[in-house]
Amino acid sequence: RIIGRENKIPWRLLDDLVSLRKLTKDHAVILGRKTYESMLFYYERSGKQMPGKVYVVVTRNTEYQPARDDAVAVYSVDEALAVARKFDDTVMVIGGATIYEAMLPHTDRIYMTEVQTQAEGDVYFPQLDTAVCTRLPANTTTKTTATNTITTRSSSKSATNSSRR
């Protein structure tokens, strides 16, 4: 369930990054401030455009202003959902751990990459209640030794989590 170490993803899987880009392209994206800032650093360094329609950055800092025009700061999960839904019916949630935990009750689908490696971490994806989840067939790639899975919850909710673990 490891998803991070020292504010970074403890592995680099190009296929997974491409998959995340495709999933979030042109959708509203909810994420925490640290995740936003790490993505911003990557995209500014690479010169590529960030794929989301709008980035809804959840933060406790009421003075925080996102660096880009396609991002807005909010201060609660409820506010994040309300703002994201104004832009798109499909809302993607991409971390970090606190945001995943808060958003799980609002989630109807999880796209998850299970990385087949030993990694040390200090940030974890929340434990899923497998009694209310259905695991669909996985797409496996030997190139990245990762498995992309889609997990659906029994009750219909309104956000989608995308996680790498």
QUIBEL-V90591 format. One record per residue. N is the residue number from 1. RES is the residue in one letter. BURIAL is I if it has 9 or more other ideal C-beta (glycine too) atoms within 8 Angstrom, else O. Layout:
n = {N:N}
res = {RES:RES}
burial = {BURIAL:BURIAL}
//
This chain:
n = {1:2:3:4:5:6:7:8:9:10:11:12:13:14:15:16:17:18:19:20:21:22:23:24:25:26:27:28:29:30:31:32:33:34:35:36:37:38:39:40:41:42:43:44:45:46:47:48:49:50:51:52:53:54:55:56:57:58:59:60:61:62:63:64:65:66:67:68:69:70:71:72:73:74:75:76:77:78:79:80:81:82:83:84:85:86:87:88:89:90:91:92:93:94:95:96:97:98:99:100:101:102:103:104:105:106:107:108:109:110:111:112:113:114:115:116:117:118:119:120:121:122:123:124:125:126:127:128:129:130:131:132:133:134:135:136:137:138:139:140:141:142:143:144:145:146:147:148:149:150:151:152:153:154:155:156:157:158:159:160:161:162:163:164:165}
res = {R:I:I:G:R:E:N:K:I:P:W:R:L:L:D:D:L:V:S:L:R:K:L:T:K:D:H:A:V:I:L:G:R:K:T:Y:E:S:M:L:F:Y:Y:E:R:S:G:K:Q:M:P:G:K:V:Y:V:V:V:T:R:N:T:E:Y:Q:P:A:R:D:D:A:V:A:V:Y:S:V:D:E:A:L:A:V:A:R:K:F:D:D:T:V:M:V:I:G:G:A:T:I:Y:E:A:M:L:P:H:T:D:R:I:Y:M:T:E:V:Q:T:Q:A:E:G:D:V:Y:F:P:Q:L:D:T:A:V:C:T:R:L:P:A:N:T:T:T:K:T:T:A:T:N:T:I:T:T:R:S:S:S:K:S:A:T:N:S:S:R:R}
burial = {O:I:I:I:I:O:O:O:O:I:O:O:I:O:I:I:I:O:I:I:I:O:I:I:O:O:I:I:I:I:I:I:I:O:I:I:O:I:I:I:O:O:I:O:O:O:O:O:O:I:O:I:I:I:I:I:I:I:I:O:O:O:O:I:O:I:O:O:O:O:I:I:I:I:O:O:I:O:I:I:I:O:I:I:I:O:O:I:O:O:I:I:I:I:I:I:I:O:I:I:O:I:I:I:O:I:I:I:I:I:I:I:I:O:I:O:O:O:I:O:I:O:I:I:I:I:O:O:O:O:O:O:I:O:O:O:O:O:O:O:I:O:O:I:O:I:I:I:I:I:I:I:I:O:O:O:I:I:I:I:I:I:I:I:I}
//
